[in-house]
Amino acid sequence: MSTSSGTIRTVNGIRTALGVSGLVSAILGVLILVWPGRTAMVVTAIVAAYAVIAGLIHLGIGIFSGGRGGWARVGRTLLGVVFVVGGILAFLNLGQTTTYLAEFLGILVGVLWIVEGVVDLTSLRDAASKPVSILFAVLSIVAGVVLLLTPLWGATMLWWLLGLSLVVLGLVNIVRGFRYGTGVGVAR
């Protein structure tokens, strides 16, 4: 009896986890789609808060770790100051920081796609399908160049794609939560 009740509890726990994670994903996706700028600003605020907290931790380690060498303490202290100042500056102009973060991510993804395309072209010898690999590499390089030329637009499109993906994947996870365990004879 305990194995059966343990199985039921496990299945119900997995169902709940799938359902809750699906609901959170779907809600976040809807927020991104309905209020993309505000949601991006919240993400930027979370990054800024992280910078301040990490900076305070580095400051604490630098100032209060007596067993460390002088340069390690100075390095930690300086790193902490940079993090705290960066976080505070981000909070002071959250809108502009959000734009900078979006442009940075657009440029980063653009560079990564270009590098991925070049790497794929250099490894054609190992490709199972050379035409498909060449097509992928060319598309990756072109998409990367487009992102480099228009990083804010590209980041905006990626943000919308993320929102749409979160809604779809969230809804699928909710359905999975309702359906999980039905094939093993566990009652809902």
N, C-alpha and C positions, 0 to 999 in steps of 0.2 A: 504494500500500500504506500509506503514512503517513497519508493522509486517512482510510482505513478504520480503521486502528488508532487514529487520533485520535478518530474518531467513536465507536468502541467505548469508549475511555477516558472520553470526555465522557458517554456514556450511563451507563456504570458509575459515574462520579462522581455523576451526578444521582440514580441509583438509591440509591447509598449515602447521599447527603444526605437524600433523602426517607425512607429507612428509619430512619436514625439520628434525624432530627428527629421522626419518628412515634413511635419507641420512647421518646424522652425525653418527649414530650408525654403518651403513654399512661401512663408511669411516674409522672409528676408528677400526672396526673389521678387515678390510683389512690391515690397518697399523700394527695391532698386528700380523696378520698372515704373512705378508711380512717382517717386521722388528721387530720381537719380542723383541730383546735385546734393540734396540734403543727406542722403544715405552715404554718398562719398565723403561728405564733410564729417559725418559721424565716424566713419572708418579712419579718416585723417586725425580726428580728435583722439581716437583710441591709440593710434600710433604715437601721437604727441604725448599722451599720458604715459605710455610705455617708456618713451624716451626720458621723461622726468623721473619716473620710478627707477628705471635702470641707472640713471645718472646718480640718484641719491644712494643707491646700493653701491655703486662704484666709489662714490665719495666716502661712504662709510668704511668700505674696505681699505681705501687709501689712507684715511685718517686714523682709523682705529686698529689696524693690523700691525702691531709692534714687532712681530716676528719676521716680517718681510724686509727685504733689502730696500734701500733708499730709492733706487730708480723704479722699482715695482710700485712702491707707495706713491711716488710722484706721478707715474704713468696712470695709475688707477684714479688718482685725484683729478688729473687733467682730463681724463676720459669722462669722469663723472661731471665735471664742469661743462664740457662740450655737450654731453647728453642733456643736462638740465637746461642750458642756454638754448639749445636747439628745440627742445620741447616747449619752452616758454615762448620763444619766437613763433613757433608753429601755432600756439594757442592765440597769440596776439593778433595774427592775421590768418585765421583759419580758412577763409575763402581762397586767398592767394596760395596758401600752402597746399590746399586741395588741388588747385590747378597745376602747381609745380609737381605734385606727386603723380597726377594723371599723366602729365607730359613725360616725366621720368619713366613711368611704367610703359608708356607707349614707345619711347626710345629703347628701353631695355628689351621689350618683346621684339621690336624691329631688328635690333642687333642679333638677338638670339635666333630669330628666323633666318636671317642672312647666314649666320654661322652654320646653322643646321643644314641649310641648302648647300653650302660649300662643302661641308663634311660629307653629305650624301653624294655629291658629285665626285669627291675624291675616293669614295669607297664603292664605286660602281662595280668594280671587279668582283665583289662579294655579293652583289645584289642578285636575287632570284629572278627579278624581272627588271631588266635595265630600262625599258621605256617608261614603266611606272615610276621607277626611282628617279629618272631624269625629269619626268613631269612634276613629281613631288618637289624635287630640288629647285626647279625653275619657279614653281608657284611659291615656294617658301622664300626664295630670294626676292621675287617681285613683291610679295606681301610685306616682307621686311623693309624694302626700300620705300613702299607706300607709307608704312608706319613711321619711318624716319623723316619723311617729307611732311607728314601730317600727324604728329604724335598725339595731339589732343583729340583730334577726330578719331584716330585709331583706338585710343584708350576709351573714348566714349562708346564706340561700337563694341569693344571687348566687354565693357561694363554692362551694356544692354544684353549682350550674349550671356554673360554670367547670370544676370537677373532671370532671363528666360530659362536658362538651364536649371537654375535653382528651383524655379516654379515646377518645371516638368519633373525633375528628379525628386523633388519633395512629394509631389502627388503620387508618383510611382512608389515611393517608399511608404506612403500612407496605405496604398492598396496592398503592398507587400505585408505590412503590419496586420491588416485584417485577414489576409490569406495564409500567413505563416502557420505552419503546423497542422493545417487541415488534412494533409495527406497522411499523417501518422496517427490518426484516430484520436486526436486530442480535441475535446470539446472547447468551443469558444466561450 
